[in-house]
Amino acid sequence: MPISFRKGALAFVIFATASSATSALAETYQILILDEAFFPDISYVTEGDKLEFINQSSSTRAVVGQDQAWQSGNLEAGHSYTYVIGAGSPLIFTSSVGETSFDGAISFDMAPLESDPSASN
């Protein structure tokens, strides 16, 4: 087998492995849209993760990223919208109906329950 073919094949395998490892680490977090709140109201994420907003309220809802960076459009009860987290993703998102408006948030920090086990006594 020619050496150039082996080098090309090896480069492809390394690239494919690196690409799949990155996407394999991404997680999908479900956020319920309730009548007057998001659950959970804060999601701890990393770049590449997905937020799946599921409308569990009694009416049509839309979710909008801070400064209208992204919009879900109208979601009927039971429908969902998925947003992929990027490095510049807004940290706050909002839903409102009439006079009722509520916020949710994302954080790139470690979730409070995911502390270092070696630090506990």
LONU-392250 format. One record per residue (C-alpha): residue in three letters; x, y, z. Coordinates in steps of 0.5 Angstrom, whole numbers, padded with zeros to 4 digits, always signed. Layout:
ALAXYZ ...
***
This chain:
MET+0000+0000+0000 PRO+0003+0007-0002 ILE+0005+0011+0004 SER+0002+0017+0002 PHE-0005+0013+0002 ARG-0003+0011+0009 LYS-0002+0018+0011 GLY-0008+0020+0008 ALA-0012+0015+0011 LEU-0009+0016+0018 ALA-0011+0024+0018 PHE-0018+0022+0016 VAL-0019+0017+0022 ILE-0016+0023+0027 PHE-0020+0028+0024 ALA-0026+0024+0024 THR-0025+0021+0031 ALA-0024+0029+0034 SER-0030+0031+0030 SER-0034+0025+0033 ALA-0031+0026+0040 THR-0033+0033+0040 SER-0040+0032+0038 ALA-0041+0026+0043 LEU-0040+0031+0049 ALA-0045+0035+0047 GLU-0052+0034+0051 THR-0059+0036+0050 TYR-0062+0040+0056 GLN-0070+0040+0056 ILE-0073+0046+0059 LEU-0081+0046+0060 ILE-0084+0053+0059 LEU-0090+0053+0064 ASP-0095+0058+0065 GLU-0091+0063+0069 ALA-0084+0060+0069 PHE-0079+0056+0066 PHE-0077+0049+0069 PRO-0071+0049+0071 ASP-0070+0057+0071 ILE-0062+0056+0070 SER-0059+0051+0066 TYR-0051+0050+0066 VAL-0049+0049+0059 THR-0042+0048+0055 GLU-0041+0051+0048 GLY-0045+0046+0043 ASP-0050+0043+0048 LYS-0057+0044+0046 LEU-0063+0047+0050 GLU-0070+0044+0048 PHE-0076+0048+0050 ILE-0082+0044+0051 ASN-0089+0048+0052 GLN-0092+0045+0057 SER-0097+0051+0059 SER-0104+0052+0057 SER-0103+0057+0051 THR-0098+0059+0045 ARG-0092+0061+0048 ALA-0085+0064+0044 VAL-0078+0064+0047 VAL-0073+0070+0046 GLY-0066+0070+0047 GLN-0063+0077+0050 ASP-0063+0083+0045 GLN-0067+0078+0041 ALA-0061+0074+0039 TRP-0066+0068+0037 GLN-0073+0067+0037 SER-0077+0060+0037 GLY-0083+0063+0034 ASN-0090+0061+0037 LEU-0090+0054+0040 GLU-0097+0051+0041 ALA-0098+0047+0047 GLY-0094+0040+0047 HIS-0089+0043+0041 SER-0082+0044+0042 TYR-0076+0049+0040 THR-0068+0047+0040 TYR-0063+0052+0041 VAL-0055+0050+0040 ILE-0051+0054+0045 GLY-0045+0058+0042 ALA-0039+0062+0045 GLY-0043+0068+0044 SER-0050+0066+0046 PRO-0054+0070+0050 LEU-0055+0068+0058 ILE-0062+0070+0059 PHE-0068+0068+0055 THR-0075+0071+0056 SER-0083+0068+0055 SER-0089+0073+0055 VAL-0096+0073+0054 GLY-0100+0079+0056 GLU-0098+0082+0062 THR-0094+0076+0064 SER-0087+0076+0063 PHE-0081+0071+0066 ASP-0074+0070+0065 GLY-0069+0064+0064 ALA-0062+0063+0064 ILE-0056+0059+0062 SER-0049+0059+0065 PHE-0043+0057+0063 ASP-0041+0055+0070 MET-0040+0049+0073 ALA-0047+0046+0076 PRO-0047+0047+0084 LEU-0048+0040+0085 GLU-0042+0038+0080 SER-0037+0040+0086 ASP-0030+0036+0086 PRO-0031+0030+0090 SER-0024+0030+0093 ALA-0026+0037+0096 SER-0031+0034+0101 ASN-0030+0031+0108 
***
